[in-house]
Amino acid sequence: MTVFEDLESEVRSYCRNWPVVFDTAKGSRLTDVDGNSYLDFFGGAGALNYGHNPEVLKGPLLEYFQRDGITHGLDMYTTAKGEFLHTFEDVILKPRGLDYKVQFPGPTGANAVESALKLARKITGKEALINFTNAFHGMTLGALSVTGNSMKRGGAGIPLVHSTPMPFDNYFDGKFPDFLWFEKVLDDAGSSLNDPAAVIVETVQGEGGLNPARIEWLQGLRDLCTRKGLLMIVDDVQMGCGRTGPFFSFEIAGIQPDIVTISKSISGYGLPMALVLIKPEYDQWGPGEHNGTFRGNNPAFVTATHTLRHWWSDDVLERDTLRKGEKIEEAFAKIVKDTTGTTECFQKGRGMARGIQFDEEGLAEKVAAKAFEHRLLLETAGPDDEVLKLLPPLTTSDDELDEGLAIIAESVRTVTGS
Ligand SMILES: *Cc1c(COP(=O)(O)O)cnc(C)c1O
């Protein structure tokens, strides 16, 4: 392991919690160099919704390489991109009655967010933005400026400006009407709020600690944006691609954002790929005004196309995700109940994005460390890493889900002494 410690930058992080060398992976399991098998409820931070190396995608991918299909294509027209666009329109957009133009930014979530923010500013001619408490939108400067976490913001090394935070849903535990402050400062000529171009929001905050916004809150935000002339950007990088059940996490609210960012699981294979979806009237880019060398990652287009065909041509995966989400919810309810009197915790999340928040400092991290001793990969989230976070592949079998949930229950028991 010394080559990593000797040569790789101190910036490395996940590997510090899981100090083994992984070699192969399939479905919801990884195998290390010593042949030990690990159950993966981390799911590539949301990039592996269909598990590791899914067979249904591997075949077409190998075939594509075998016939020397375009690998690197900038934004040239290619068969792989054409097939993806056709499939995305037929399988995702049309059945949902959605009308969006598709932009391929550089292949990361942060790149999609940067594009969305630039475009919103270009459309409106305004520079100010509204973000929400505990938001996470990526690590580049624009994305960091709308991100909540003070440690991550600190890494910027310069002031992060031009965005004003508003309370996310439940920030005051329901003590104030939704958008009380937001609407007040928007309307008040004396509030000093800079006139905003757009809001950027996650429907369930992933890195922020699995905080779900209620349907009414999302509808209220859409309504407020429409009334006040703000563009609504939904960052669906982590909660999109079926993580909460439906393909887009905002579908349950019946709303249509003006701009949507998608990345993480869109390729289905863990290959880098990102999309910005833009209402046609807002597609005001000039040619090349936002670009990126790797925005035409064609092998990712191939696996993305097959992902949509295989998992999104019917509602089987969506229903299964909701069912498995309920199963996790039940298991978590039991854990919360069993710890009553020993430690304070509660659960939150939606679909198969779930977490348990522990009041006691450091407890969530201890549970994750204990789970790793039992060969289960789990991460923590929230501003103080107070939330034990579950993002198992959506394709995790019921048996594997039971196995992982039992490890979590056992780890909580051991760590809390309950
Ligand atoms: C992961 C994430 C990003 C950033 O994506 P990268 O690919 O890491 O740049 C942006 N927004 C949300 C909601 C994310 O979860």
The ligand as a Gaussian input file, in Angstrom:
#p B3LYP/6-31G(d) Opt

LIG

0 1
 C      -21.367000      14.667000      -6.950000
 C      -22.204000      15.899000      -7.138000
 C      -21.773000      16.976000      -7.917000
 C      -20.385000      17.034000      -8.497000
 O      -20.117000      16.027000      -9.377000
 P      -18.581000      15.703000      -9.760000
 O      -18.686000      14.681000     -10.829000
 O      -17.940000      15.189000      -8.517000
 O      -17.977000      16.965000     -10.215000
 C      -22.642000      18.023000      -8.128000
 N      -23.865000      18.035000      -7.573000
 C      -24.312000      17.020000      -6.810000
 C      -25.684000      17.081000      -6.245000
 C      -23.488000      15.925000      -6.548000
 O      -23.903000      14.932000      -5.767000

